[in-house]
């Protein structure tokens, strides 16, 4: 009886591994959690009111601020191209319409969790070398950043034109839905690319 009980976890793991890559899932989850909590910890380090505040990190290595600023700056350029008379308040991360409403970009709006999800997915994969992983990570993060820029400019356009169908929606939730939809599309493309590479490698071995 004791031997049977000891074998149960092994049998469950064995059966799961036939249909589900347990090792990959655990690696992906661990990487995502590390990235997620690192971002939160870094925000604490660069918050002037925090107990662990580092002025050096805040002024010279504040990548969270760089992402937020770049999104707002690019969204402002797009907004002007759409005919919106807007301007930036970079110190407070606000994109505002002259004599009108504005947008404040908080930490959750920077899209770091979506970026972390994508990066964790690519790094956890064992089918590609590090050069290809870096390429896919950078391409995916850039694509997510572009989506965020377009989302902010669209929201500013909606505020100017009083489009309730847009302004009445939870913007953070809307961004997550759109961004994760594109992330799953990138995952599909990434998987198809891996399948193509594997097929090509297999053919080379057959004819070599």
C-alpha positions in Angstrom: 0.0 0.0 0.0 2.8 2.4 0.9 4.6 1.6 -2.3 1.4 2.4 -4.3 1.0 5.7 -2.5 4.6 6.6 -3.3 4.1 5.8 -7.0 1.0 8.0 -7.4 2.8 11.4 -7.7 5.2 9.8 -10.2 2.4 8.3 -12.3 0.6 11.7 -12.3 3.7 13.5 -13.4 4.4 10.9 -16.1 0.8 11.1 -17.4 0.9 14.9 -17.4 4.2 15.0 -19.3 2.6 13.0 -22.2 0.2 15.9 -22.9 1.7 18.9 -21.1 5.3 20.1 -20.8 5.5 20.4 -17.0 9.2 21.4 -17.0 8.6 24.2 -19.5 5.5 25.5 -17.6 7.4 25.6 -14.3 10.4 27.4 -15.9 8.1 29.9 -17.7 6.2 30.6 -14.4 9.4 31.1 -12.4 10.8 33.5 -15.0 7.6 35.5 -15.3 7.4 35.8 -11.5 11.0 36.9 -11.2 10.5 39.6 -13.9 7.2 40.7 -12.4 8.5 41.2 -8.9 11.8 42.6 -10.1 9.8 45.4 -11.8 7.9 46.1 -8.6 11.1 46.1 -6.5 12.8 48.4 -9.0 9.8 50.9 -8.8 10.3 50.9 -5.1 14.0 51.6 -5.5 13.3 54.6 -7.8 10.4 56.1 -5.7 11.8 59.2 -3.9 9.4 58.5 -1.0 10.5 54.9 -0.6 12.7 53.6 2.2 15.2 52.0 -0.2 15.3 54.9 -2.6 18.4 55.1 -4.9 19.0 58.4 -6.6 21.5 56.8 -8.9 19.0 54.2 -10.2 16.3 56.9 -10.4 18.3 59.3 -12.5 20.6 57.1 -14.6 19.0 53.5 -14.9 15.3 54.1 -14.5 14.1 51.9 -17.4 10.5 52.1 -16.2 10.6 55.9 -16.6 12.2 55.5 -20.0 9.4 53.2 -21.2 6.6 55.4 -19.9 8.2 58.6 -21.3 8.9 57.0 -24.7 5.3 55.8 -24.9 3.9 59.2 -24.1 6.3 61.0 -26.4 5.5 58.7 -29.3 1.7 58.9 -28.6 2.0 62.7 -28.6 3.6 62.6 -32.1 0.8 60.3 -33.3 -1.7 62.6 -31.7 -0.4 65.6 -33.5 -0.5 63.6 -36.8 -4.2 63.0 -36.0 -4.8 66.7 -35.6 -4.8 66.7 -31.8 -3.2 69.8 -30.1 -1.5 68.0 -27.2 1.5 68.5 -25.1 3.6 66.5 -22.6 4.2 67.0 -18.9 7.1 64.6 -18.6 7.8 65.1 -14.9 4.3 63.9 -14.0 3.9 61.5 -17.0 0.9 63.3 -18.3 -0.2 63.7 -21.9 -2.7 66.6 -22.1 -4.9 68.3 -24.7 -4.6 72.1 -24.7 -7.6 73.5 -22.8 -8.9 69.9 -22.4 -8.5 66.6 -20.6 -5.3 64.6 -20.2 -3.9 61.2 -19.5 -1.7 60.1 -16.7 0.5 57.0 -17.3 0.8 54.9 -14.1 3.1 52.0 -13.7 0.5 49.3 -14.7 0.0 51.2 -18.0 3.6 50.8 -19.1 2.9 47.2 -20.3 5.8 45.6 -18.4 3.8 42.6 -17.3 2.8 41.8 -20.9 6.4 42.3 -22.0 7.5 40.0 -19.1 5.0 37.3 -20.2 6.5 37.4 -23.7 10.1 37.4 -22.6 9.5 34.5 -20.1 7.8 32.5 -22.9 10.8 32.9 -25.2 13.6 32.4 -22.7 11.9 29.3 -21.2 12.0 27.6 -24.6 14.9 25.2 -25.2 14.5 25.0 -29.0 16.4 28.1 -29.9 19.9 29.5 -29.2 20.4 32.7 -27.3 20.9 34.8 -30.4 17.5 33.9 -31.7 15.9 34.3 -28.3 17.3 37.8 -28.0 15.9 38.6 -31.5 12.4 37.3 -30.6 12.4 39.0 -27.2 13.4 42.4 -28.6 11.0 42.1 -31.5 8.1 41.1 -29.3 8.8 43.8 -26.7 9.0 46.5 -29.4 5.7 45.3 -30.9 4.0 45.5 -27.5 5.5 49.0 -27.0 4.0 50.1 -30.4 0.6 48.8 -29.4 0.8 50.8 -26.2 1.7 54.0 -28.1 -1.2 53.5 -30.5 -3.5 52.8 -27.6 -2.6 56.0 -25.7 -3.0 58.1 -28.8 -6.3 56.5 -29.6 -7.5 57.2 -26.1 -6.5 60.8 -26.4 -8.4 61.1 -29.7 -11.4 59.6 -27.9 -11.2 62.1 -25.1 -11.1 65.0 -27.6 -14.1 63.7 -29.5 -15.9 62.5 -26.4 -16.3 58.9 -27.6 -18.0 57.3 -24.7 -17.6 53.8 -26.2 -13.8 54.1 -25.7 -13.5 56.4 -22.7 -16.1 54.4 -20.7 -14.0 51.2 -20.9 -11.3 50.2 -18.3 -8.2 51.2 -20.4 -5.8 49.0 -18.5 -8.1 46.0 -19.1 -8.5 46.9 -22.8 -4.8 47.2 -23.3 -4.2 43.8 -21.7 -6.9 42.2 -23.9 -5.4 43.7 -27.1 -1.8 43.2 -26.1 -2.2 39.6 -25.0 -4.1 38.8 -28.2 -1.1 39.9 -30.2 1.2 38.1 -27.8 -0.7 34.8 -28.5 -0.4 35.6 -32.2 3.4 36.0 -31.8 3.5 32.8 -29.8 1.8 31.0 -32.8 4.3 32.6 -35.2 7.2 31.7 -32.9 5.9 28.0 -32.7 5.5 27.8 -36.5 9.0 29.2 -37.0 10.4 26.5 -34.7 8.5 23.8 -36.5 9.8 25.0 -39.8 13.4 25.1 -38.5 13.0 21.6 -37.0 11.7 20.2 -40.3 14.6 21.8 -42.2 17.1 20.4 -39.8 15.6 16.9 -40.1 15.7 17.0 -43.8 19.4 18.0 -43.8 20.2 15.1 -41.5 18.4 12.7 -43.8 20.3 13.8 -46.9 23.7 14.2 -45.2 
